[in-house]
Amino acid sequence: MAIRVIVTGGTFDKHYDEIRGSLTFKDSHLPEILSFVRCTPAVELEINQLIDSLDMHNANRVQILESCTRAPEERIIITHGTDTMVETAAVLGAAGLAKTVVLTGAMVPYIFSNSDAVFNLGCAVTAVQLLPHGVFITMNGRVFPWDRVRKNREQGVFEELPA
């Protein structure tokens, strides 16, 4: 059972630019993480875009949807910035793909100690193998249906909305 991981950027893949003194994008950390954690399912990695999710527009979301649609794999993980992950999940959920799609991200960049990136990715790898077709968000050790989740910005966690 192959898993496609679609990289879109977000805090997960930010690098510290020592010259500018800011967080930017250079490349994805996913190959390093997948090797480090000894991930054994077959993974096809696709870099879709490397942007902050606050800079993401509808065209970016359509680009992600197109990648999901054309992917031969039925199980897809999308690494995404947490600020607009719910909006992208809504676009994918409304498309009704006959695939299992799990979005995940990080509140702290992978390159910093105490990052949640590896934990969230591990949860997503497990979840995408066990969940039925549909679109889900996996954050903070939980799995949420795409249409019943929000980011609680005050607490820095994702939480389920009432049905």
C-alpha positions in Angstrom: 0.0 0.0 0.0 1.9 3.1 -1.2 1.3 6.4 0.3 1.8 9.7 -1.5 3.0 12.6 0.6 2.3 16.0 -1.0 4.4 18.8 0.4 3.0 22.3 0.4 5.2 24.1 2.9 3.9 25.6 6.1 5.8 25.7 9.4 6.7 22.1 9.0 9.3 22.8 6.3 10.5 26.3 7.3 14.3 26.9 7.5 16.0 29.6 9.5 17.7 32.1 7.1 20.7 33.3 9.1 21.4 36.2 6.7 17.8 37.6 6.9 17.1 36.4 10.4 13.8 35.0 9.3 12.0 31.7 8.5 12.0 30.9 4.8 11.7 27.9 2.5 14.6 26.1 0.9 13.6 22.5 0.5 11.5 19.9 2.3 12.6 18.1 5.4 10.4 15.1 4.6 13.1 12.9 3.0 15.3 13.4 6.2 12.3 12.8 8.5 11.1 9.6 6.7 14.7 8.2 6.8 15.3 9.1 10.4 12.0 7.5 11.7 12.6 4.4 9.6 9.2 4.7 7.9 8.6 1.3 6.2 5.5 1.9 4.1 6.3 2.8 0.5 6.2 6.6 0.2 6.1 8.7 -3.0 7.1 12.2 -2.2 5.8 15.1 -4.2 6.8 18.7 -3.7 3.7 20.7 -4.8 4.7 24.1 -3.5 6.7 25.5 -0.6 4.7 28.5 0.9 3.3 29.7 4.1 -0.3 28.8 4.3 -1.2 32.4 5.1 0.0 33.2 1.5 -2.1 30.4 0.0 -5.0 31.3 -2.3 -7.7 29.4 -4.1 -5.3 28.7 -7.0 -2.9 27.0 -4.6 -5.7 24.9 -3.2 -6.7 23.9 -6.7 -3.1 22.9 -7.4 -3.2 20.6 -4.3 -6.6 19.1 -5.4 -5.2 18.4 -8.9 -2.2 16.6 -7.4 -4.6 14.5 -5.3 -6.8 13.7 -8.3 -4.0 12.7 -10.5 -2.1 10.6 -7.9 -2.3 6.9 -8.5 -2.2 6.2 -4.8 -5.5 6.0 -2.8 -3.8 7.1 0.4 -2.4 10.7 0.5 -0.8 12.8 3.2 -0.5 16.5 2.7 1.9 18.5 4.8 0.4 22.0 5.2 0.6 25.2 7.2 -1.8 25.1 10.2 -3.3 28.6 9.7 -5.3 27.6 6.6 -5.3 23.9 6.7 -9.0 23.7 7.4 -9.7 25.8 4.3 -7.7 23.5 2.1 -9.4 20.4 3.7 -12.7 21.9 2.8 -11.8 22.2 -0.9 -10.6 18.6 -0.9 -13.5 17.3 1.1 -16.0 19.0 -1.3 -14.4 17.3 -4.2 -15.5 13.9 -2.9 -12.4 12.0 -4.0 -12.5 8.2 -3.7 -9.2 8.4 -1.7 -8.1 8.8 1.9 -6.5 12.2 2.4 -4.9 13.3 5.6 -3.6 16.8 6.2 -1.1 17.5 8.9 1.4 20.2 9.9 3.4 21.6 12.7 3.1 24.5 15.1 6.9 24.5 15.5 9.3 24.1 12.6 11.0 20.6 12.3 14.4 22.3 12.6 13.7 23.5 16.1 13.8 21.4 19.2 10.5 20.6 20.7 8.8 20.6 17.3 5.6 18.6 16.9 6.4 17.9 13.2 7.7 14.3 13.6 4.8 13.3 15.9 2.2 14.8 13.7 3.7 13.1 10.6 3.8 9.8 12.4 0.1 10.1 13.3 -0.7 10.9 9.7 1.2 7.9 8.4 -0.8 5.6 10.7 -4.1 7.4 10.2 -3.9 7.3 6.4 -3.5 3.5 6.5 -6.5 2.9 8.8 -9.1 5.5 7.8 -11.8 5.0 5.2 -12.0 7.2 2.1 -12.5 10.9 3.0 -10.6 13.9 4.1 -9.2 14.3 7.6 -6.9 16.5 9.6 -4.4 14.9 12.0 -2.9 17.2 14.6 -2.1 16.9 18.3 -2.6 13.1 18.4 -6.1 13.3 17.1 -7.9 12.7 13.8 -10.7 15.1 12.8 -13.2 15.0 9.9 -12.5 17.9 7.5 -15.9 19.5 8.1 -15.8 19.3 11.9 -12.5 20.9 13.0 -11.0 24.3 13.7 -7.7 25.6 14.9 -8.0 27.1 18.4 -5.5 29.9 18.0 -5.5 30.9 21.6 -4.5 27.4 22.8 -2.5 26.4 19.7 -4.4 23.2 19.1 -6.9 21.8 16.8 -10.3 20.8 18.2 -13.4 19.1 16.9 -16.6 21.1 16.2 -20.0 19.6 17.3 -21.7 17.6 14.6 
